[in-house]
Structures are given as structure tokens and as C-alpha cells.
Amino acid sequence: QVQLVESGGGLVQPGESLRLSCAASGIIFSGNDMAWYRQAPGKQRKFVARVSASGYTVYADSLKARFTISRDNAKNTVYLQMNSLKPEDTAVYYCNTLPNLPTWGQGTQVTVSS
């Protein structure tokens, strides 16, 4: 059974950092491209970043200066380091494989507010 479990979210002030984690099970993690997405209240889920099986990374243009995606194949985990957080980064953050699996995890809530 495939599981994607996101964690690491929380309430932070503008300018602070967070590191999100996504632990995957039930898949051959090392052979899959992985991606992070986010969904703000009342909006559609949007692409944030991706990392290929070989480690090549791609980011949403507006985020690449502040966010870093990485992976640890030994831990079946993909990470998202988010720096200089802004209120507009407030969203639920999800991970998935690429192409996407039909089942998504519960996500992790990130709230950026003073």
C-alpha cells in the first residue's frame, strides 16, 4: 500500500524558515521523481518543486530563490527547505511522485503570520 506522509509544517513568522519532510512507502522511492505542491485556502493545488531520481531539480519560478528540494533515498524521504517565508506561502503542502499517484497524503499545514 502506497503511503505519502508529510510533516514539518507549523506556524512561523515572516522571514523564518521551515523544513518539510515527506516519507514515502509502498513505492520504489529511488526510482521515482518526486515533487512538492501546495494548496492555499480557496485555491487550486500548485506545483512547487520537483527532484528527479537522479537529483535534478526544478522549481516554480517565483519560489526558486527561497525553496530547496532534496531527497534521501536511504530514508525514502523528500524534503523541502523553505527560507524567508512570506504570508503568501501559507498553504497545505503535499508531496507526490511524478507522474502523480492517485492517492495523496494529508499534507502539512504551513502558516506564515505575524
Contacts in CASP RR format, 6 or more apart in sequence:
PFRMAT RR
TARGET T0000
AUTHOR 0000-0000-0000
METHOD contacts of the structure
MODEL  1
QVQLVESGGGLVQPGESLRLSCAASGIIFSGNDMAWYRQAPGKQRKFVAR
VSASGYTVYADSLKARFTISRDNAKNTVYLQMNSLKPEDTAVYYCNTLPN
LPTWGQGTQVTVSS
1 25 0 8 1.000
1 26 0 8 1.000
2 24 0 8 1.000
2 25 0 8 1.000
2 26 0 8 1.000
2 27 0 8 1.000
2 101 0 8 1.000
2 103 0 8 1.000
3 23 0 8 1.000
3 24 0 8 1.000
3 25 0 8 1.000
3 26 0 8 1.000
3 105 0 8 1.000
4 22 0 8 1.000
4 23 0 8 1.000
4 24 0 8 1.000
4 94 0 8 1.000
4 95 0 8 1.000
4 96 0 8 1.000
4 101 0 8 1.000
4 103 0 8 1.000
4 104 0 8 1.000
4 105 0 8 1.000
5 22 0 8 1.000
5 23 0 8 1.000
5 24 0 8 1.000
5 25 0 8 1.000
5 105 0 8 1.000
5 106 0 8 1.000
6 20 0 8 1.000
6 21 0 8 1.000
6 22 0 8 1.000
6 93 0 8 1.000
6 94 0 8 1.000
6 95 0 8 1.000
6 105 0 8 1.000
6 106 0 8 1.000
6 107 0 8 1.000
6 108 0 8 1.000
7 20 0 8 1.000
7 21 0 8 1.000
7 22 0 8 1.000
7 23 0 8 1.000
7 108 0 8 1.000
8 18 0 8 1.000
8 19 0 8 1.000
8 20 0 8 1.000
8 21 0 8 1.000
8 108 0 8 1.000
9 18 0 8 1.000
9 20 0 8 1.000
9 93 0 8 1.000
9 108 0 8 1.000
9 109 0 8 1.000
9 110 0 8 1.000
10 18 0 8 1.000
10 108 0 8 1.000
10 109 0 8 1.000
10 110 0 8 1.000
10 111 0 8 1.000
11 111 0 8 1.000
11 113 0 8 1.000
12 18 0 8 1.000
12 85 0 8 1.000
12 110 0 8 1.000
12 111 0 8 1.000
12 112 0 8 1.000
13 112 0 8 1.000
13 113 0 8 1.000
13 114 0 8 1.000
14 85 0 8 1.000
14 86 0 8 1.000
14 87 0 8 1.000
14 112 0 8 1.000
14 113 0 8 1.000
14 114 0 8 1.000
15 83 0 8 1.000
15 84 0 8 1.000
15 85 0 8 1.000
15 86 0 8 1.000
15 112 0 8 1.000
16 85 0 8 1.000
16 112 0 8 1.000
17 81 0 8 1.000
17 82 0 8 1.000
17 83 0 8 1.000
17 84 0 8 1.000
17 85 0 8 1.000
18 81 0 8 1.000
18 82 0 8 1.000
18 85 0 8 1.000
18 110 0 8 1.000
19 79 0 8 1.000
19 80 0 8 1.000
19 81 0 8 1.000
19 82 0 8 1.000
20 36 0 8 1.000
20 79 0 8 1.000
20 80 0 8 1.000
20 82 0 8 1.000
20 93 0 8 1.000
20 108 0 8 1.000
20 110 0 8 1.000
21 77 0 8 1.000
21 78 0 8 1.000
21 79 0 8 1.000
22 34 0 8 1.000
22 36 0 8 1.000
22 77 0 8 1.000
22 78 0 8 1.000
22 79 0 8 1.000
22 80 0 8 1.000
22 95 0 8 1.000
23 75 0 8 1.000
23 76 0 8 1.000
23 77 0 8 1.000
24 32 0 8 1.000
24 34 0 8 1.000
24 76 0 8 1.000
24 77 0 8 1.000
24 78 0 8 1.000
24 95 0 8 1.000
24 97 0 8 1.000
25 76 0 8 1.000
27 97 0 8 1.000
27 101 0 8 1.000
29 73 0 8 1.000
29 76 0 8 1.000
30 53 0 8 1.000
30 73 0 8 1.000
31 53 0 8 1.000
32 53 0 8 1.000
32 97 0 8 1.000
32 98 0 8 1.000
33 50 0 8 1.000
33 51 0 8 1.000
33 52 0 8 1.000
33 53 0 8 1.000
33 97 0 8 1.000
33 98 0 8 1.000
34 50 0 8 1.000
34 51 0 8 1.000
34 69 0 8 1.000
34 71 0 8 1.000
34 78 0 8 1.000
34 95 0 8 1.000
34 96 0 8 1.000
34 97 0 8 1.000
34 98 0 8 1.000
35 47 0 8 1.000
35 48 0 8 1.000
35 49 0 8 1.000
35 50 0 8 1.000
35 51 0 8 1.000
35 95 0 8 1.000
35 96 0 8 1.000
35 97 0 8 1.000
35 98 0 8 1.000
35 100 0 8 1.000
36 48 0 8 1.000
36 49 0 8 1.000
36 50 0 8 1.000
36 69 0 8 1.000
36 78 0 8 1.000
36 80 0 8 1.000
36 93 0 8 1.000
36 94 0 8 1.000
36 95 0 8 1.000
37 45 0 8 1.000
37 46 0 8 1.000
37 47 0 8 1.000
37 48 0 8 1.000
37 93 0 8 1.000
37 94 0 8 1.000
37 95 0 8 1.000
37 96 0 8 1.000
38 45 0 8 1.000
38 46 0 8 1.000
38 48 0 8 1.000
38 89 0 8 1.000
38 91 0 8 1.000
38 92 0 8 1.000
38 93 0 8 1.000
38 94 0 8 1.000
38 110 0 8 1.000
39 45 0 8 1.000
39 46 0 8 1.000
39 91 0 8 1.000
39 92 0 8 1.000
39 94 0 8 1.000
40 88 0 8 1.000
40 90 0 8 1.000
40 91 0 8 1.000
41 90 0 8 1.000
41 91 0 8 1.000
45 94 0 8 1.000
46 60 0 8 1.000
47 60 0 8 1.000
48 59 0 8 1.000
48 60 0 8 1.000
48 63 0 8 1.000
48 67 0 8 1.000
48 69 0 8 1.000
48 80 0 8 1.000
48 93 0 8 1.000
49 57 0 8 1.000
49 58 0 8 1.000
49 59 0 8 1.000
49 60 0 8 1.000
49 63 0 8 1.000
49 64 0 8 1.000
49 67 0 8 1.000
49 68 0 8 1.000
49 69 0 8 1.000
49 80 0 8 1.000
50 57 0 8 1.000
50 58 0 8 1.000
50 69 0 8 1.000
50 98 0 8 1.000
51 57 0 8 1.000
51 69 0 8 1.000
51 70 0 8 1.000
51 71 0 8 1.000
51 78 0 8 1.000
55 71 0 8 1.000
57 68 0 8 1.000
57 69 0 8 1.000
59 67 0 8 1.000
59 69 0 8 1.000
66 82 0 8 1.000
66 83 0 8 1.000
66 84 0 8 1.000
66 85 0 8 1.000
67 80 0 8 1.000
67 81 0 8 1.000
67 82 0 8 1.000
67 83 0 8 1.000
68 80 0 8 1.000
68 81 0 8 1.000
68 83 0 8 1.000
69 78 0 8 1.000
69 79 0 8 1.000
69 80 0 8 1.000
69 81 0 8 1.000
70 78 0 8 1.000
70 79 0 8 1.000
70 81 0 8 1.000
71 77 0 8 1.000
71 78 0 8 1.000
71 79 0 8 1.000
72 78 0 8 1.000
72 79 0 8 1.000
78 95 0 8 1.000
80 93 0 8 1.000
80 95 0 8 1.000
82 89 0 8 1.000
82 110 0 8 1.000
85 110 0 8 1.000
85 112 0 8 1.000
86 112 0 8 1.000
87 112 0 8 1.000
87 113 0 8 1.000
88 112 0 8 1.000
89 110 0 8 1.000
89 112 0 8 1.000
90 110 0 8 1.000
90 111 0 8 1.000
90 112 0 8 1.000
90 113 0 8 1.000
91 109 0 8 1.000
91 110 0 8 1.000
92 107 0 8 1.000
92 108 0 8 1.000
92 109 0 8 1.000
92 110 0 8 1.000
93 107 0 8 1.000
93 108 0 8 1.000
93 109 0 8 1.000
93 110 0 8 1.000
94 104 0 8 1.000
94 105 0 8 1.000
94 107 0 8 1.000
95 105 0 8 1.000
95 107 0 8 1.000
96 104 0 8 1.000
END
